[in-house]
Amino acid sequence: MRVSSQNGLSVKEAWLILAILYIVLFIFSATLFLLFITPAPQPGLWSYLPACAVIIVYMLTAQSENFQISTRARLQPSVAVLAIIMGLAMFVLRDILLKLLPVPSFLAVSFATVQADNVLSIMGSALLLPVLEEVLFRGIVLNGLVKKHPPAYALLQSSLIYAVATLNPAYMLPKFLLGLLCGLFYLRTHRGLYASILIHLVYNIGVVSLLAFGQHGLAEAVDSEFLYFVLVVTACMLLPPGYYLLQRVYEKMAGR
């Protein structure tokens, strides 16, 4: 899957997309509340998913002269394996970040886009959410920004926009780092979305698994301080060589 951009996006236009996402998100949240589907007009998974979908459809239709989507991109097996490993490493890193940077408990649940209350929530959080977010924040926002700005600057801006989109201080730093990782894979695989979607799938499946089994964190799930320490150290050690291998893959693909 690939989104191509003809004219790109300015930084102002990229942040405007986020502002419109907020507006659509709160419209859906209020609607669900008025229809007695949710107990409060609070943003959540089932208002965030359609809000992302609306923005994607708008960008691909109303701005079809700028953005087009296709499924021609392929995912190489080596890139797929690397993406899975990096997704797992980022999931572990997320856990240690949430332990080192504690926030008030009410913030952690104030706006949860990943939920595991039932089968539909699990499917939506683990499968649908990563696809929509990658199409929107990497395929449209990052792709549009990199058309007009240096790749590093576009990557930082798109990752920041993605982090702020959560509306939840508890998860902004992990989301920012996830955005950087997915963005790097996106840029280094000739802007195909499959690698970044796979990273995001692995990451969200890990988060959903913890929620589904009632675990507050990975340390509680493994129930062993030593094993948890090994997982954290391994995850931190995997990220630098993972970036190096990604660079090698990019150079090999560019040399074809």
Secondary structure as UniProt FT lines:
FT   STRAND          2..5
FT   HELIX           11..34
FT   TURN            35..36
FT   HELIX           45..61
FT   TURN            62..66
FT   STRAND          67..70
FT   HELIX           77..100
FT   HELIX           105..108
FT   TURN            109..110
FT   HELIX           119..123
FT   HELIX           124..128
FT   HELIX           129..133
FT   HELIX           134..142
FT   HELIX           143..148
FT   HELIX           151..164
FT   TURN            165..166
FT   TURN            169..171
FT   HELIX           172..188
FT   TURN            189..191
FT   HELIX           194..212
FT   TURN            213..214
FT   HELIX           218..222
FT   HELIX           225..254
//
